[in-house]
């Protein structure tokens, strides 16, 4: 079993999100995260889907996605050659004693402080989802009041080939 | 001032441009505008069914018999939900079908209005594609797109949900020419390199076998398939959907494989060294269970128009995406050069011919016993019908008896619900087939259970003058489930005894149809003649034994080589 990032370019038609997610549920495949946003092409959106499966299952998902009429392009992204990001907003309990300590850790994770109240600090972090997982784990020590994650979005890196090689 | 065309005028105009002459439908509140448009229409004939399930199955049968897209219509809410079974039936068997459904006005959508159903949502997972038309401006584009999707690539059902106001509003927008979808380009040209590799493997094979699926019939590739088989000296087995892909009286034909397939065909699957599978999706009814032991000695080659079927159920050595007709023609081109591949005299070919001959003998010899059995009835049907006759079936024992014993000589002349196994399919499908091919004899091999599910369509066939013949193999049981209960569930006949209700002859007569009861072997042929001569839809009530089984079969969970009840086969 491995995690697969799938980037899908899809025409903006009513119901296309249902059609996509319906394919996953009908074929008994789990979706770990799904994000939808406008793409660079007018009238088309980009969906980023995180799913798990063995090689054959992943191949099956790719083919089934390609069968959907509104799906224009399916990219199976490789984690190693892609930039993968997740955005997290997190409200953690903080008092006089530990506020400085929390800020120090947040800085170490390159997280921004977006709000402070007497009892809480709200932090924002945009990073690889695994880094966010570690950040969230660390913050659990102080007590997390609220947590929001947007789900993963990803883009492939353009790897320049050396000429003459 | 030019207001353009009304939505309903656009629908009829598009239907004419798609060369649709018949639709099967049933009106309702949300479809009154469209039916109003059809009132004086002479080029597009509405065949008024008596239940929407009849409409969708008839459109399905129409498409199977003709190769053209079948069209059906139903109103919003219950009308649309009554189409559901038939839509999935068509999609699972890759049948081109377009269904128009009425919908409440766009302003009322989402308010739980009278007869409102989320048809778009409900039909999404059971169709190839579906549309909800929210503006008359998009209507012509949508209809033309729907017909394109339904009848290209891997075919299937498409639903167009039409709100009442969209039908009535006018629009100047009319799409001319082909509709293009950015994400839909069914790849039908097979890869030449892979073709060459496959041809090479087939030439080298000593024991080649072809497994022909429904894809060959959809692609009109039957004639080419026969040529390929002859060049290779390969036996040809078929799936249920592939029945008719090769003339079953051809010496290389081995008949149907699978759970209720022929012993010989299943044995050959297990002993071939190259298995060429075309237009087949390896359903569990075809492969049996224990997939690793399916064709264990063979190099497996799988050609299908739908790439998602390749390596889905059975891992294969040589997958190839492509239209069956192009695949076969190109293979012939490669193989033609090798005159010696024909191997007229080789042992394998002799074995294929021998098995074919044994089955043929079994199918055509008269039974010595004078009991009225399904075998005898279907053998008599074989002799009675002419070469252009179309046979449809219901689902269950009647279907498997027909698959075993009815000898299909041409494609599109054996029509049966394969993937979904829908009881009540055969009779409306026969009506659709007869509308498509009015000059051909059309006969539905039915069971008493299945026929009763749709017998109200007798009214349609009488009123619309569609003289098909229904041959009810009446055993007063739900025969196939009863057979399983007998063989695998300790003869506990729970929920399967139907009794002798109704009197099918009186039922037929009450509709103005012809009815006749047959209790003796000697009367079968005469009854068939009476039915076809009657000029009206007919019901023949064949009283067969209650507890008769269709054998041999692969028991549930069993492998192809574990068939039971092989005693009847001469060629063990």
Interface residues (C-beta under 8 A of the other chain):
Chain A: X10 X11 X14 X15 X18 X19 X22 X26 X44 X56 X59 X60 X63 X64 X66 X67 X68 X69 X70 X71 X72 X73
Chain B: X120 X121 X124 X125 X129 X132 X134 X149 X181 X182 X183 X184 X306 X307 X308 X311 X312
